[in-house]
Amino acid sequence: MTNKLSVMCVSGTLEKLQMAAMVSSVAAATGEDVTVFFSMNALKFFIKENAELAPPQEGDFGPLINVEGVPAFRVLFEQAAELGDAKLLACSMALDLLKVDPQDLVLDFGPATGLTKFLSDAEDGRIVSF
Amino acid sequence: MPEEKIVDARDTFCPGPLMELISFMKRAEIGDQLELLSTDEGSANDVPEWISKVGHELVSNEKIDDVWHIKVRKAK
């Protein structure tokens, strides 16, 4: 049976986005069935008009990952989807409040998803939150 | 004929070398051999772990002048 990993990506700081992207890409590329659910402060960094927007750094580690050679979090999420078939889903509540649609997002997002659907899909796997 | 390719991921950090290898693996044919070059200490352990978990064949893993050379054969 395939392991199922559901990632909640909610913080809008560089370190947490990076860690969520690392976990998602490695798990997906290792054959896990990965779903990433974006909400709260994390989602705006995936809106097309914010494609170049850099998230604020949370602490001293931020500058260390903001260098050449560290894969960018958006690239890692893209690789999670392309190399590992990860599903990228945007929270319907966050989309409503930000007044955007899934097609306004960079990367290939699935349909707007509510918490009930996310939790029900996640119930027989692991959930991690960043 | 199986091919041999070099995947140069030197000077990238985790999980850069692994993701680089995986993207080449996807495009390789069964039997092809890839040689990953990496300067990332963590990847020297993590990449063989991935190879064994996914079910490919680790041919060799050696450090030459601060660069790891991880050879892997695509098995499936």
N, CA and C atoms of all chains as a GROMACS GRO file, in nm:
protein
  618
    1MET      N    1   0.083  -0.120   0.000
    1MET     CA    2   0.000   0.000   0.000
    1MET      C    3   0.087   0.125   0.000
    2THR      N    4   0.045   0.225  -0.075
    2THR     CA    5   0.121   0.350  -0.081
    2THR      C    6   0.098   0.431   0.046
    3ASN      N    7   0.206   0.489   0.097
    3ASN     CA    8   0.191   0.580   0.210
    3ASN      C    9   0.127   0.709   0.163
    4LYS      N   10   0.043   0.763   0.247
    4LYS     CA   11  -0.023   0.888   0.212
    4LYS      C   12   0.024   1.000   0.305
    5LEU      N   13   0.066   1.111   0.247
    5LEU     CA   14   0.113   1.225   0.325
    5LEU      C   15   0.034   1.349   0.284
    6SER      N   16  -0.030   1.412   0.380
    6SER     CA   17  -0.103   1.536   0.355
    6SER      C   18  -0.030   1.650   0.424
    7VAL      N   19   0.007   1.749   0.346
    7VAL     CA   20   0.086   1.861   0.398
    7VAL      C   21  -0.003   1.985   0.404
    8MET      N   22  -0.012   2.044   0.523
    8MET     CA   23  -0.083   2.172   0.536
    8MET      C   24   0.023   2.282   0.533
    9CYS      N   25   0.015   2.367   0.433
    9CYS     CA   26   0.113   2.474   0.418
    9CYS      C   27   0.042   2.606   0.443
   10VAL      N   28   0.063   2.661   0.563
   10VAL     CA   29  -0.015   2.778   0.602
   10VAL      C   30   0.068   2.901   0.638
   11SER      N   31   0.192   2.880   0.680
   11SER     CA   32   0.276   2.995   0.719
   11SER      C   33   0.335   3.062   0.596
   12GLY      N   34   0.346   3.194   0.601
   12GLY     CA   35   0.401   3.268   0.488
   12GLY      C   36   0.546   3.308   0.509
   13THR      N   37   0.620   3.235   0.593
   13THR     CA   38   0.761   3.269   0.609
   13THR      C   39   0.847   3.177   0.524
   14LEU      N   40   0.962   3.230   0.483
   14LEU     CA   41   1.050   3.156   0.393
   14LEU      C   42   1.088   3.019   0.447
   15GLU      N   43   1.125   3.014   0.574
   15GLU     CA   44   1.173   2.888   0.630
   15GLU      C   45   1.064   2.781   0.627
   16LYS      N   46   0.941   2.818   0.662
   16LYS     CA   47   0.834   2.717   0.666
   16LYS      C   48   0.792   2.677   0.525
   17LEU      N   49   0.786   2.774   0.432
   17LEU     CA   50   0.754   2.739   0.293
   17LEU      C   51   0.861   2.645   0.236
   18GLN      N   52   0.987   2.673   0.270
   18GLN     CA   53   1.096   2.590   0.221
   18GLN      C   54   1.086   2.448   0.276
   19MET      N   55   1.060   2.437   0.405
   19MET     CA   56   1.053   2.304   0.467
   19MET      C   57   0.933   2.226   0.412
   20ALA      N   58   0.820   2.293   0.396
   20ALA     CA   59   0.702   2.227   0.339
   20ALA      C   60   0.732   2.178   0.197
   21ALA      N   61   0.805   2.260   0.120
   21ALA     CA   62   0.837   2.224  -0.018
   21ALA      C   63   0.936   2.108  -0.023
   22MET      N   64   1.032   2.108   0.070
   22MET     CA   65   1.130   1.998   0.074
   22MET      C   66   1.062   1.866   0.108
   23VAL      N   67   0.981   1.867   0.213
   23VAL     CA   68   0.912   1.745   0.254
   23VAL      C   69   0.820   1.695   0.142
   24SER      N   70   0.747   1.787   0.081
   24SER     CA   71   0.652   1.747  -0.024
   24SER      C   72   0.724   1.687  -0.144
   25SER      N   73   0.833   1.750  -0.187
   25SER     CA   74   0.901   1.702  -0.308
   25SER      C   75   0.971   1.570  -0.284
   26VAL      N   76   1.037   1.556  -0.169
   26VAL     CA   77   1.108   1.430  -0.142
   26VAL      C   78   1.009   1.315  -0.124
   27ALA      N   79   0.902   1.340  -0.048
   27ALA     CA   80   0.802   1.234  -0.027
   27ALA      C   81   0.736   1.194  -0.158
   28ALA      N   82   0.700   1.292  -0.240
   28ALA     CA   83   0.633   1.262  -0.367
   28ALA      C   84   0.726   1.184  -0.459
   29ALA      N   85   0.853   1.225  -0.463
   29ALA     CA   86   0.948   1.159  -0.552
   29ALA      C   87   0.986   1.021  -0.501
   30THR      N   88   0.955   0.991  -0.376
   30THR     CA   89   0.984   0.860  -0.321
   30THR      C   90   0.862   0.767  -0.333
   31GLY      N   91   0.759   0.816  -0.397
   31GLY     CA   92   0.646   0.729  -0.426
   31GLY      C   93   0.529   0.746  -0.331
   32GLU      N   94   0.539   0.840  -0.236
   32GLU     CA   95   0.424   0.861  -0.148
   32GLU      C   96   0.315   0.938  -0.222
   33ASP      N   97   0.193   0.916  -0.176
   33ASP     CA   98   0.077   0.983  -0.234
   33ASP      C   99   0.062   1.116  -0.159
   34VAL      N  100   0.111   1.224  -0.220
   34VAL     CA  101   0.123   1.352  -0.149
   34VAL      C  102   0.016   1.452  -0.194
   35THR      N  103  -0.049   1.513  -0.095
   35THR     CA  104  -0.141   1.624  -0.121
   35THR      C  105  -0.092   1.744  -0.040
   36VAL      N  106  -0.081   1.859  -0.105
   36VAL     CA  107  -0.043   1.980  -0.032
   36VAL      C  108  -0.161   2.077  -0.035
   37PHE      N  109  -0.201   2.119   0.084
   37PHE     CA  110  -0.316   2.207   0.100
   37PHE      C  111  -0.263   2.344   0.145
   38PHE      N  112  -0.284   2.446   0.061
   38PHE     CA  113  -0.231   2.580   0.090
   38PHE      C  114  -0.342   2.670   0.142
   39SER      N  115  -0.313   2.738   0.253
   39SER     CA  116  -0.411   2.832   0.306
   39SER      C  117  -0.339   2.946   0.380
   40MET      N  118  -0.415   3.030   0.442
   40MET     CA  119  -0.364   3.141   0.525
   40MET      C  120  -0.254   3.220   0.453
   41ASN      N  121  -0.147   3.253   0.527
   41ASN     CA  122  -0.045   3.342   0.469
   41ASN      C  123   0.039   3.277   0.359
   42ALA      N  124   0.033   3.143   0.348
   42ALA     CA  125   0.116   3.076   0.246
   42ALA      C  126   0.061   3.097   0.105
   43LEU      N  127  -0.071   3.107   0.093
   43LEU     CA  128  -0.131   3.099  -0.040
   43LEU      C  129  -0.092   3.216  -0.132
   44LYS      N  130  -0.077   3.335  -0.075
   44LYS     CA  131  -0.056   3.451  -0.164
   44LYS      C  132   0.074   3.441  -0.244
   45PHE      N  133   0.170   3.362  -0.196
   45PHE     CA  134   0.297   3.349  -0.269
   45PHE      C  135   0.283   3.264  -0.395
   46PHE      N  136   0.164   3.210  -0.418
   46PHE     CA  137   0.139   3.128  -0.537
   46PHE      C  138   0.041   3.193  -0.632
   47ILE      N  139   0.004   3.319  -0.603
   47ILE     CA  140  -0.079   3.394  -0.696
   47ILE      C  141   0.012   3.446  -0.808
   48LYS      N  142  -0.036   3.437  -0.932
   48LYS     CA  143   0.049   3.472  -1.047
   48LYS      C  144   0.115   3.609  -1.033
   49GLU      N  145   0.038   3.708  -0.988
   49GLU     CA  146   0.097   3.843  -0.981
   49GLU      C  147   0.203   3.854  -0.870
   50ASN      N  148   0.207   3.753  -0.782
   50ASN     CA  149   0.310   3.752  -0.676
   50ASN      C  150   0.419   3.650  -0.705
   51ALA      N  151   0.433   3.612  -0.833
   51ALA     CA  152   0.523   3.501  -0.868
   51ALA      C  153   0.667   3.527  -0.827
   52GLU      N  154   0.704   3.654  -0.817
   52GLU     CA  155   0.842   3.687  -0.780
   52GLU      C  156   0.852   3.734  -0.635
   53LEU      N  157   0.739   3.741  -0.568
   53LEU     CA  158   0.737   3.796  -0.431
   53LEU      C  159   0.813   3.703  -0.336
   54ALA      N  160   0.906   3.763  -0.260
   54ALA     CA  161   0.985   3.684  -0.165
   54ALA      C  162   0.918   3.688  -0.029
   55PRO      N  163   0.896   3.574   0.034
   55PRO     CA  164   0.835   3.574   0.167
   55PRO      C  165   0.932   3.629   0.271
   56PRO      N  166   0.879   3.688   0.379
   56PRO     CA  167   0.966   3.737   0.486
   56PRO      C  168   1.039   3.621   0.554
   57GLN      N  169   1.158   3.652   0.602
   57GLN     CA  170   1.234   3.550   0.674
   57GLN      C  171   1.193   3.551   0.820
   58GLU      N  172   1.189   3.430   0.877
   58GLU     CA  173   1.139   3.414   1.012
   58GLU      C  174   1.251   3.434   1.116
   59GLY      N  175   1.371   3.393   1.080
   59GLY     CA  176   1.480   3.400   1.177
   59GLY      C  177   1.616   3.396   1.109
   60ASP      N  178   1.716   3.359   1.188
   60ASP     CA  179   1.854   3.363   1.139
   60ASP      C  180   1.881   3.264   1.027
   61PHE      N  181   1.794   3.164   1.015
   61PHE     CA  182   1.818   3.063   0.911
   61PHE      C  183   1.780   3.114   0.773
   62GLY      N  184   1.688   3.211   0.772
   62GLY     CA  185   1.639   3.262   0.644
   62GLY      C  186   1.747   3.299   0.545
   63PRO      N  187   1.844   3.385   0.586
   63PRO     CA  188   1.948   3.425   0.491
   63PRO      C  189   2.030   3.307   0.439
   64LEU      N  190   2.041   3.202   0.520
   64LEU     CA  191   2.122   3.087   0.478
   64LEU      C  192   2.058   3.010   0.363
   65ILE      N  193   1.924   3.011   0.356
   65ILE     CA  194   1.859   2.938   0.246
   65ILE      C  195   1.828   3.030   0.130
   66ASN      N  196   1.858   3.159   0.147
   66ASN     CA  197   1.831   3.254   0.041
   66ASN      C  198   1.954   3.272  -0.048
   67VAL      N  199   2.022   3.161  -0.078
   67VAL     CA  200   2.145   3.168  -0.157
   67VAL      C  201   2.134   3.074  -0.276
   68GLU      N  202   2.221   3.098  -0.372
   68GLU     CA  203   2.225   3.012  -0.489
   68GLU      C  204   2.261   2.869  -0.446
   69GLY      N  205   2.200   2.772  -0.510
   69GLY     CA  206   2.231   2.633  -0.475
   69GLY      C  207   2.125   2.570  -0.388
   70VAL      N  208   2.046   2.654  -0.319
   70VAL     CA  209   1.932   2.601  -0.244
   70VAL      C  210   1.811   2.609  -0.336
   71PRO      N  211   1.746   2.495  -0.364
   71PRO     CA  212   1.633   2.497  -0.458
   71PRO      C  213   1.521   2.587  -0.406
   72ALA      N  214   1.464   2.669  -0.492
   72ALA     CA  215   1.357   2.761  -0.452
   72ALA      C  216   1.230   2.682  -0.418
   73PHE      N  217   1.154   2.731  -0.320
   73PHE     CA  218   1.038   2.654  -0.275
   73PHE      C  219   0.935   2.634  -0.386
   74ARG      N  220   0.919   2.735  -0.472
   74ARG     CA  221   0.820   2.719  -0.580
   74ARG      C  222   0.863   2.609  -0.676
   75VAL      N  223   0.994   2.602  -0.703
   75VAL     CA  224   1.047   2.497  -0.792
   75VAL      C  225   1.027   2.359  -0.729
   76LEU      N  226   1.050   2.349  -0.598
   76LEU     CA  227   1.034   2.220  -0.531
   76LEU      C  228   0.888   2.173  -0.534
   77PHE      N  229   0.794   2.265  -0.513
   77PHE     CA  230   0.653   2.226  -0.523
   77PHE      C  231   0.619   2.181  -0.666
   78GLU      N  232   0.676   2.251  -0.763
   78GLU     CA  233   0.653   2.213  -0.902
   78GLU      C  234   0.709   2.073  -0.929
   79GLN      N  235   0.827   2.045  -0.876
   79GLN     CA  236   0.887   1.912  -0.894
   79GLN      C  237   0.806   1.806  -0.821
   80ALA      N  238   0.751   1.842  -0.705
   80ALA     CA  239   0.667   1.746  -0.632
   80ALA      C  240   0.550   1.704  -0.722
   81ALA      N  241   0.492   1.801  -0.792
   81ALA     CA  242   0.378   1.770  -0.880
   81ALA      C  243   0.423   1.697  -1.006
   82GLU      N  244   0.531   1.743  -1.067
   82GLU     CA  245   0.572   1.688  -1.197
   82GLU      C  246   0.644   1.554  -1.184
   83LEU      N  247   0.732   1.543  -1.085
   83LEU     CA  248   0.810   1.419  -1.073
   83LEU      C  249   0.742   1.318  -0.984
   84GLY      N  250   0.656   1.364  -0.894
   84GLY     CA  251   0.598   1.273  -0.796
   84GLY      C  252   0.447   1.275  -0.791
   85ASP      N  253   0.383   1.342  -0.888
   85ASP     CA  254   0.237   1.346  -0.896
   85ASP      C  255   0.170   1.400  -0.770
   86ALA      N  256   0.238   1.488  -0.697
   86ALA     CA  257   0.173   1.549  -0.581
   86ALA      C  258   0.056   1.634  -0.627
   87LYS      N  259  -0.051   1.634  -0.547
   87LYS     CA  260  -0.166   1.721  -0.576
   87LYS      C  261  -0.148   1.851  -0.498
   88LEU      N  262  -0.160   1.964  -0.568
   88LEU     CA  263  -0.152   2.094  -0.503
   88LEU      C  264  -0.292   2.152  -0.497
   89LEU      N  265  -0.339   2.180  -0.376
   89LEU     CA  266  -0.477   2.226  -0.359
   89LEU      C  267  -0.480   2.356  -0.281
   90ALA      N  268  -0.565   2.447  -0.325
   90ALA     CA  269  -0.580   2.573  -0.253
   90ALA      C  270  -0.709   2.568  -0.171
   91CYS      N  271  -0.701   2.619  -0.050
   91CYS     CA  272  -0.814   2.625   0.042
   91CYS      C  273  -0.922   2.718  -0.016
   92SER      N  274  -1.045   2.669  -0.022
   92SER     CA  275  -1.151   2.750  -0.083
   92SER      C  276  -1.178   2.877  -0.002
   93MET      N  277  -1.167   2.868   0.129
   93MET     CA  278  -1.188   2.988   0.212
   93MET      C  279  -1.082   3.094   0.181
   94ALA      N  280  -0.955   3.051   0.172
   94ALA     CA  281  -0.848   3.148   0.145
   94ALA      C  282  -0.862   3.209   0.006
   95LEU      N  283  -0.903   3.127  -0.091
   95LEU     CA  284  -0.926   3.180  -0.226
   95LEU      C  285  -1.036   3.287  -0.224
   96ASP      N  286  -1.144   3.258  -0.151
   96ASP     CA  287  -1.254   3.354  -0.141
   96ASP      C  288  -1.209   3.486  -0.080
   97LEU      N  289  -1.136   3.477   0.030
   97LEU     CA  290  -1.095   3.600   0.099
   97LEU      C  291  -0.992   3.678   0.019
   98LEU      N  292  -0.908   3.606  -0.056
   98LEU     CA  293  -0.808   3.675  -0.140
   98LEU      C  294  -0.868   3.717  -0.275
   99LYS      N  295  -0.992   3.672  -0.301
   99LYS     CA  296  -1.061   3.702  -0.427
   99LYS      C  297  -0.982   3.654  -0.548
  100VAL      N  298  -0.936   3.529  -0.542
  100VAL     CA  299  -0.867   3.468  -0.658
  100VAL      C  300  -0.925   3.330  -0.685
  101ASP      N  301  -0.903   3.282  -0.808
  101ASP     CA  302  -0.944   3.148  -0.850
  101ASP      C  303  -0.820   3.060  -0.865
  102PRO      N  304  -0.840   2.927  -0.865
  102PRO     CA  305  -0.724   2.839  -0.884
  102PRO      C  306  -0.646   2.871  -1.012
  103GLN      N  307  -0.714   2.919  -1.117
  103GLN     CA  308  -0.640   2.950  -1.241
  103GLN      C  309  -0.556   3.077  -1.230
  104ASP      N  310  -0.575   3.155  -1.122
  104ASP     CA  311  -0.490   3.272  -1.099
  104ASP      C  312  -0.360   3.235  -1.029
  105LEU      N  313  -0.341   3.104  -1.005
  105LEU     CA  314  -0.224   3.062  -0.928
  105LEU      C  315  -0.115   3.009  -1.021
  106VAL      N  316   0.011   3.028  -0.981
  106VAL     CA  317   0.121   2.966  -1.054
  106VAL      C  318   0.116   2.817  -1.022
  107LEU      N  319   0.184   2.736  -1.099
  107LEU     CA  320   0.184   2.591  -1.081
  107LEU      C  321   0.046   2.536  -1.119
  108ASP      N  322   0.035   2.404  -1.118
  108ASP     CA  323  -0.087   2.340  -1.164
  108ASP      C  324  -0.171   2.299  -1.044
  109PHE      N  325  -0.254   2.390  -0.996
  109PHE     CA  326  -0.337   2.363  -0.880
  109PHE      C  327  -0.463   2.287  -0.920
  110GLY      N  328  -0.509   2.200  -0.831
  110GLY     CA  329  -0.635   2.130  -0.850
  110GLY      C  330  -0.751   2.222  -0.814
  111PRO      N  331  -0.872   2.165  -0.804
  111PRO     CA  332  -0.989   2.247  -0.773
  111PRO      C  333  -0.982   2.305  -0.631
  112ALA      N  334  -1.050   2.418  -0.613
  112ALA     CA  335  -1.062   2.477  -0.479
  112ALA      C  336  -1.116   2.369  -0.384
  113THR      N  337  -1.053   2.360  -0.267
  113THR     CA  338  -1.082   2.248  -0.178
  113THR      C  339  -1.117   2.298  -0.038
  114GLY      N  340  -1.222   2.240   0.017
  114GLY     CA  341  -1.261   2.276   0.153
  114GLY      C  342  -1.197   2.182   0.255
  115LEU      N  343  -1.204   2.222   0.381
  115LEU     CA  344  -1.141   2.143   0.486
  115LEU      C  345  -1.204   2.005   0.502
  116THR      N  346  -1.334   1.997   0.481
  116THR     CA  347  -1.400   1.868   0.497
  116THR      C  348  -1.343   1.766   0.400
  117LYS      N  349  -1.329   1.808   0.274
  117LYS     CA  350  -1.275   1.721   0.170
  117LYS      C  351  -1.128   1.686   0.200
  118PHE      N  352  -1.050   1.789   0.238
  118PHE     CA  353  -0.909   1.766   0.268
  118PHE      C  354  -0.894   1.666   0.383
  119LEU      N  355  -0.969   1.687   0.491
  119LEU     CA  356  -0.957   1.600   0.607
  119LEU      C  357  -1.007   1.459   0.576
  120SER      N  358  -1.111   1.450   0.497
  120SER     CA  359  -1.162   1.317   0.467
  120SER      C  360  -1.064   1.240   0.378
  121ASP      N  361  -0.999   1.310   0.284
  121ASP     CA  362  -0.898   1.243   0.201
  121ASP      C  363  -0.773   1.206   0.282
  122ALA      N  364  -0.748   1.283   0.389
  122ALA     CA  365  -0.624   1.263   0.465
  122ALA      C  366  -0.638   1.160   0.576
  123GLU      N  367  -0.759   1.110   0.601
  123GLU     CA  368  -0.784   1.042   0.729
  123GLU      C  369  -0.707   0.912   0.748
  124ASP      N  370  -0.669   0.846   0.639
  124ASP     CA  371  -0.593   0.722   0.660
  124ASP      C  372  -0.444   0.740   0.630
  125GLY      N  373  -0.396   0.864   0.644
  125GLY     CA  374  -0.253   0.888   0.623
  125GLY      C  375  -0.198   0.980   0.729
  126ARG      N  376  -0.082   1.035   0.701
  126ARG     CA  377  -0.020   1.128   0.796
  126ARG      C  378  -0.047   1.272   0.752
  127ILE      N  379  -0.063   1.360   0.850
  127ILE     CA  380  -0.075   1.503   0.820
  127ILE      C  381   0.041   1.576   0.886
  128VAL      N  382   0.111   1.658   0.809
  128VAL     CA  383   0.210   1.747   0.869
  128VAL      C  384   0.173   1.890   0.834
  129SER      N  385   0.206   1.982   0.923
  129SER     CA  386   0.166   2.120   0.905
  129SER      C  387   0.286   2.214   0.917
  130PHE      N  388   0.293   2.310   0.827
  130PHE     CA  389   0.402   2.408   0.831
  130PHE      C  390   0.346   2.549   0.827
  131MET      N  391   2.116  -0.024  -2.620
  131MET     CA  392   2.238  -0.021  -2.536
  131MET      C  393   2.214   0.070  -2.415
  132PRO      N  394   2.241   0.019  -2.292
  132PRO     CA  395   2.229   0.105  -2.175
  132PRO      C  396   2.325   0.224  -2.184
  133GLU      N  397   2.279   0.337  -2.138
  133GLU     CA  398   2.363   0.458  -2.145
  133GLU      C  399   2.422   0.490  -2.008
  134GLU      N  400   2.528   0.566  -2.009
  134GLU     CA  401   2.585   0.618  -1.884
  134GLU      C  402   2.586   0.770  -1.892
  135LYS      N  403   2.531   0.830  -1.788
  135LYS     CA  404   2.522   0.977  -1.788
  135LYS      C  405   2.573   1.033  -1.656
  136ILE      N  406   2.628   1.153  -1.662
  136ILE     CA  407   2.672   1.223  -1.542
  136ILE      C  408   2.565   1.327  -1.506
  137VAL      N  409   2.525   1.329  -1.380
  137VAL     CA  410   2.432   1.431  -1.332
  137VAL      C  411   2.512   1.521  -1.236
  138ASP      N  412   2.543   1.640  -1.282
  138ASP     CA  413   2.630   1.728  -1.203
  138ASP      C  414   2.548   1.819  -1.113
  139ALA      N  415   2.538   1.783  -0.985
  139ALA     CA  416   2.461   1.864  -0.889
  139ALA      C  417   2.554   1.924  -0.785
  140ARG      N  418   2.679   1.946  -0.823
  140ARG     CA  419   2.773   2.006  -0.728
  140ARG      C  420   2.727   2.147  -0.690
  141ASP      N  421   2.754   2.185  -0.566
  141ASP     CA  422   2.722   2.318  -0.513
  141ASP      C  423   2.572   2.344  -0.500
  142THR      N  424   2.490   2.240  -0.502
  142THR     CA  425   2.350   2.259  -0.464
  142THR      C  426   2.326   2.186  -0.331
  143PHE      N  427   2.228   2.235  -0.258
  143PHE     CA  428   2.201   2.183  -0.125
  143PHE      C  429   2.075   2.098  -0.125
  144CYS      N  430   2.060   2.020  -0.019
  144CYS     CA  431   1.947   1.930  -0.002
  144CYS      C  432   1.814   2.004  -0.022
  145PRO      N  433   1.716   1.954  -0.095
  145PRO     CA  434   1.720   1.827  -0.166
  145PRO      C  435   1.757   1.842  -0.314
  146GLY      N  436   1.836   1.944  -0.347
  146GLY     CA  437   1.874   1.969  -0.486
  146GLY      C  438   1.934   1.848  -0.558
  147PRO      N  439   2.041   1.785  -0.500
  147PRO     CA  440   2.102   1.671  -0.570
  147PRO      C  441   2.004   1.557  -0.593
  148LEU      N  442   1.921   1.529  -0.491
  148LEU     CA  443   1.823   1.420  -0.506
  148LEU      C  444   1.722   1.452  -0.616
  149MET      N  445   1.668   1.573  -0.615
  149MET     CA  446   1.566   1.608  -0.715
  149MET      C  447   1.627   1.609  -0.855
  150GLU      N  448   1.751   1.652  -0.863
  150GLU     CA  449   1.821   1.652  -0.992
  150GLU      C  450   1.834   1.508  -1.044
  151LEU      N  451   1.877   1.419  -0.956
  151LEU     CA  452   1.891   1.278  -0.994
  151LEU      C  453   1.756   1.220  -1.037
  152ILE      N  454   1.652   1.251  -0.961
  152ILE     CA  455   1.520   1.195  -0.989
  152ILE      C  456   1.470   1.242  -1.126
  153SER      N  457   1.496   1.368  -1.159
  153SER     CA  458   1.445   1.415  -1.289
  153SER      C  459   1.520   1.344  -1.403
  154PHE      N  460   1.647   1.314  -1.385
  154PHE     CA  461   1.719   1.236  -1.487
  154PHE      C  462   1.672   1.090  -1.489
  155MET      N  463   1.644   1.036  -1.371
  155MET     CA  464   1.597   0.897  -1.362
  155MET      C  465   1.468   0.877  -1.437
  156LYS      N  466   1.380   0.977  -1.426
  156LYS     CA  467   1.250   0.968  -1.494
  156LYS      C  468   1.268   0.951  -1.644
  157ARG      N  469   1.370   1.019  -1.698
  157ARG     CA  470   1.389   1.017  -1.843
  157ARG      C  471   1.478   0.901  -1.890
  158ALA      N  472   1.544   0.833  -1.794
  158ALA     CA  473   1.636   0.726  -1.831
  158ALA      C  474   1.560   0.597  -1.863
  159GLU      N  475   1.628   0.506  -1.932
  159GLU     CA  476   1.570   0.375  -1.961
  159GLU      C  477   1.620   0.275  -1.856
  160ILE      N  478   1.544   0.167  -1.839
  160ILE     CA  479   1.587   0.062  -1.746
  160ILE      C  480   1.723   0.008  -1.792
  161GLY      N  481   1.815  -0.003  -1.696
  161GLY     CA  482   1.951  -0.049  -1.729
  161GLY      C  483   2.051   0.064  -1.744
  162ASP      N  484   2.002   0.185  -1.767
  162ASP     CA  485   2.093   0.299  -1.778
  162ASP      C  486   2.160   0.326  -1.643
  163GLN      N  487   2.283   0.378  -1.651
  163GLN     CA  488   2.353   0.412  -1.528
  163GLN      C  489   2.375   0.562  -1.519
  164LEU      N  490   2.343   0.618  -1.403
  164LEU     CA  491   2.364   0.761  -1.380
  164LEU      C  492   2.469   0.777  -1.271
  165GLU      N  493   2.554   0.876  -1.290
  165GLU     CA  494   2.654   0.907  -1.187
  165GLU      C  495   2.626   1.048  -1.135
  166LEU      N  496   2.581   1.055  -1.010
  166LEU     CA  497   2.548   1.184  -0.949
  166LEU      C  498   2.673   1.242  -0.883
  167LEU      N  499   2.705   1.366  -0.919
  167LEU     CA  500   2.815   1.436  -0.853
  167LEU      C  501   2.755   1.535  -0.755
  168SER      N  502   2.796   1.526  -0.628
  168SER     CA  503   2.736   1.612  -0.526
  168SER      C  504   2.840   1.654  -0.424
  169THR      N  505   2.828   1.777  -0.377
  169THR     CA  506   2.915   1.824  -0.270
  169THR      C  507   2.837   1.837  -0.139
  170ASP      N  508   2.713   1.793  -0.139
  170ASP     CA  509   2.628   1.805  -0.021
  170ASP      C  510   2.644   1.681   0.068
  171GLU      N  511   2.692   1.706   0.188
  171GLU     CA  512   2.723   1.597   0.282
  171GLU      C  513   2.599   1.509   0.309
  172GLY      N  514   2.486   1.573   0.335
  172GLY     CA  515   2.366   1.498   0.369
  172GLY      C  516   2.319   1.409   0.256
  173SER      N  517   2.337   1.455   0.134
  173SER     CA  518   2.290   1.378   0.019
  173SER      C  519   2.367   1.248   0.002
  174ALA      N  520   2.490   1.242   0.054
  174ALA     CA  521   2.570   1.120   0.043
  174ALA      C  522   2.502   1.003   0.113
  175ASN      N  523   2.425   1.033   0.217
  175ASN     CA  524   2.348   0.928   0.286
  175ASN      C  525   2.206   0.919   0.235
  176ASP      N  526   2.150   1.035   0.205
  176ASP     CA  527   2.008   1.040   0.172
  176ASP      C  528   1.978   0.985   0.033
  177VAL      N  529   2.067   1.008  -0.060
  177VAL     CA  530   2.043   0.960  -0.197
  177VAL      C  531   2.045   0.806  -0.202
  178PRO      N  532   2.145   0.739  -0.140
  178PRO     CA  533   2.139   0.591  -0.136
  178PRO      C  534   2.013   0.540  -0.067
  179GLU      N  535   1.967   0.611   0.036
  179GLU     CA  536   1.843   0.572   0.104
  179GLU      C  537   1.725   0.576   0.006
  180TRP      N  538   1.720   0.683  -0.075
  180TRP     CA  539   1.614   0.694  -0.175
  180TRP      C  540   1.625   0.581  -0.278
  181ILE      N  541   1.748   0.552  -0.322
  181ILE     CA  542   1.770   0.449  -0.423
  181ILE      C  543   1.719   0.314  -0.372
  182SER      N  544   1.749   0.284  -0.245
  182SER     CA  545   1.705   0.155  -0.191
  182SER      C  546   1.555   0.154  -0.168
  183LYS      N  547   1.498   0.264  -0.125
  183LYS     CA  548   1.353   0.268  -0.100
  183LYS      C  549   1.274   0.254  -0.228
  184VAL      N  550   1.321   0.319  -0.334
  184VAL     CA  551   1.246   0.316  -0.460
  184VAL      C  552   1.275   0.187  -0.537
  185GLY      N  553   1.389   0.122  -0.508
  185GLY     CA  554   1.416  -0.007  -0.569
  185GLY      C  555   1.509  -0.003  -0.689
  186HIS      N  556   1.595   0.099  -0.696
  186HIS     CA  557   1.698   0.099  -0.799
  186HIS      C  558   1.824   0.034  -0.742
  187GLU      N  559   1.930   0.028  -0.824
  187GLU     CA  560   2.050  -0.043  -0.780
  187GLU      C  561   2.164   0.055  -0.757
  188LEU      N  562   2.213   0.060  -0.633
  188LEU     CA  563   2.329   0.144  -0.601
  188LEU      C  564   2.454   0.071  -0.648
  189VAL      N  565   2.525   0.130  -0.743
  189VAL     CA  566   2.644   0.064  -0.798
  189VAL      C  567   2.766   0.097  -0.712
  190SER      N  568   2.782   0.225  -0.680
  190SER     CA  569   2.893   0.264  -0.592
  190SER      C  570   2.868   0.403  -0.536
  191ASN      N  571   2.937   0.434  -0.428
  191ASN     CA  572   2.924   0.564  -0.362
  191ASN      C  573   3.060   0.599  -0.303
  192GLU      N  574   3.132   0.686  -0.368
  192GLU     CA  575   3.265   0.720  -0.314
  192GLU      C  576   3.291   0.869  -0.320
  193LYS      N  577   3.374   0.913  -0.224
  193LYS     CA  578   3.408   1.055  -0.215
  193LYS      C  579   3.548   1.074  -0.273
  194ILE      N  580   3.557   1.154  -0.377
  194ILE     CA  581   3.687   1.183  -0.439
  194ILE      C  582   3.706   1.335  -0.436
  195ASP      N  583   3.808   1.382  -0.366
  195ASP     CA  584   3.837   1.525  -0.358
  195ASP      C  585   3.713   1.609  -0.323
  196ASP      N  586   3.647   1.576  -0.214
  196ASP     CA  587   3.531   1.652  -0.165
  196ASP      C  588   3.406   1.643  -0.252
  197VAL      N  589   3.407   1.556  -0.350
  197VAL     CA  590   3.288   1.536  -0.433
  197VAL      C  591   3.244   1.391  -0.421
  198TRP      N  592   3.116   1.370  -0.388
  198TRP     CA  593   3.062   1.235  -0.386
  198TRP      C  594   3.024   1.194  -0.529
  199HIS      N  595   3.062   1.072  -0.564
  199HIS     CA  596   3.023   1.014  -0.692
  199HIS      C  597   2.932   0.897  -0.659
  200ILE      N  598   2.805   0.915  -0.682
  200ILE     CA  599   2.706   0.811  -0.650
  200ILE      C  600   2.656   0.752  -0.781
  201LYS      N  601   2.692   0.625  -0.805
  201LYS     CA  602   2.649   0.562  -0.928
  201LYS      C  603   2.527   0.475  -0.902
  202VAL      N  604   2.428   0.490  -0.988
  202VAL     CA  605   2.303   0.416  -0.970
  202VAL      C  606   2.255   0.364  -1.105
  203ARG      N  607   2.203   0.239  -1.102
  203ARG     CA  608   2.146   0.182  -1.224
  203ARG      C  609   1.995   0.179  -1.210
  204LYS      N  610   1.927   0.225  -1.314
  204LYS     CA  611   1.779   0.226  -1.311
  204LYS      C  612   1.730   0.082  -1.326
  205ALA      N  613   1.651   0.037  -1.228
  205ALA     CA  614   1.613  -0.104  -1.223
  205ALA      C  615   1.466  -0.126  -1.256
  206LYS      N  616   1.388  -0.020  -1.263
  206LYS     CA  617   1.244  -0.040  -1.287
  206LYS      C  618   1.184   0.081  -1.353
   0.00000   0.00000   0.00000
